[in-house]
Amino acid sequence: MIQDTVIYLIGFMGAGKSTVAKVLQQKYGVQLVEMDETIAAREEMPITDIFATKGEAYFRQKETALLEQAAAKGTVISCGGGVAMREENVRLMKEKGIIVLLRATPETVLERVCNGTDRPLLNGNMNLEHITNLLEGRRPYYEQAADICIDTDGKLPETIAQEIGENLSKKNLH
């Protein structure tokens, strides 16, 4: 059934989207589209540089364009953290597949991303208060968009992938 649909992994940065997407790819033999990596490769620059030189609005347009192009059955799309903030993106994802929200607490997010420098919205603000505020601002959008919600705190990526498979089976979604 995973091979018969498009799965969109949404959630805040550090929730586990990229890692879980790779596990789903290996476990089920599906195609993988890593949105941030794909956009960075197409633009020939890191996401932080795209934000700095072309702006966030430009980057968000590239995300929407990629959503339109990448929606083939048997694909897992690891979405950037802001994808679900645009109504147009949510509509596209709901038309084409199943949206899975991966949730993590602000403490888990900070623990997972604290050593990185590739997150433009956190650069210079790598602290629990900033992460909490950003996450709380996005939570309603994430939860409204999601067909399935999975908590990732303290779980192995393989366990999360298994939960996604089980939830898809229960919902009988194709």
N, C-alpha and C positions, 0 to 999 in steps of 0.2 A: 504494500500500500504506500509506503514512502516513495517507492519508485514510480508511482502513478500520480504524484502531485508535486507541487512546488511548496517547499517549506521556507518560510521567511522567519529567521531568528531575529527578534528585536530585543531591545533592552539597553540599559545604561552601559557606558564604557566599563569594562572590567567585570561584566556579568557572566562572561564565559562564551559569548557568541562564536568567536573565531575558533576557540578550542573545541567546543561541542560540534561545530559544523564539520571540522576535520574528522572527528570520531564518527559522525553520521555518514560521512563520505566513505570511510574505511569499512564500517559495519554493514552498510546497505548498498555500497557500490554506486551511489548517486553522484551526480556532478556537483561541484562546489564553486560558488561564486563568492569571493570575499570582496565586498563592495569597496572598502577603503583601499585595499591593494590594487584592485582593478582600476579605480579612478587615478590613483597615484601613478600607475604604469602608463595609462593613457595620456596623462598630463606631463609625464616624465619629470615629476617632482614629488617630494613627500607632501602629505596632507598639511603639515604645518606651513609649508611654503605656499601651497595653494591658498590657504586662509590668509597668509600674510600678503601675497602679491595680487590675488584675484578676488579675495573676499569670501565670506561664508555663504552669501547668496549664490555666488557662482558655483561653489562646491555643492550646495543643495540642489541646484539645477542639474548638475552632473549625476547626482544620486537618482533623481527622478528619471532621467534618461536611461540610466542603467537598469532601473527596475522595469522599464518598458521593454528593454532588449533581452533581459536575462531570464524571463519567466517561461522556461521550458520544463515540461513534466520530468520528474526524476532529478530535480535540482534542489539543493539547499543553498539559500542565499543568506549569508551572514551580513546583516544590515549595519550601517553606521548607527551610532547611538541617537542621532537626530532624525532618522528617516521617518519615524512614526509621528513626528511633530507636524508634518505637512499632510493636510486632508487628502490632497491628490495622491500622495504616496499610499496612504491607507486604502483608499478606494481601489487603486491598481492592485495592491497585494490581495485584498479580499476577492477581487474578480478572478485572480489567477491561481490562488492557492490558500494555504493555511498559515496563519500568523501565530508563532509561538513566542511568548514573552519569557525571557530568562530574567529572573529577579535576583538581586543581591542587596544586602544591607550596605549603607554607606561605609561601615567599618570594613566589610569584605572588599568593597570597591577600592578603598584606599590601600588596603594591603596588597591587592593585585596590581595596581597601577603606579604605586609610589616611586618605583625606580625608572619609570619611563619618561621620555621627553617628547613623545610623538602624539600627544593629546592636546591640541591647541586650546581647548576650553579649560584645561587644568594648568597649563604652563603658567607659573608664577602664583598659582592658587592651589597647590597640592596639599590641601588640608581637609579635615573632616567636615568643618562647617560649610565650606564652599561646595564640596561634593554633596552634602546633605541638601543644601538649598537647590542645587541644580537637579538632583534626583527627584526631590519632592515636586519641583515645577513640571517635570516630565511625566511623573507617575500616572496622572489621570489620562494622558494621551496614550501611554503604553497600555494601560489596562483597558481602555475603551477599544483599542485596536485589536487586542489579543483574542484569539480563538481558544488558546490553551496557555495557562500560566504555570511555570515551573520555578520553584525556589532553588537556587544553586549554592547557597551557603553550606560549606562543610561537605559538599558532595564531589565525588570524582566525576570527571567528564563522561566516562563510560556509563555511570549510573544515570546521569542526566539524559544522555542519548537513549538509554533504555526506557526512561520515563516518557520521553517524547514518543517513542514507538508504541508504548502501551496506551498512551492517551489517544493517539491516532487510531489505534485498533478499537478502543472503546467508543470513540465518536463515529467510527466507520466512515471516516472522511477519505475521499479519493480526489 
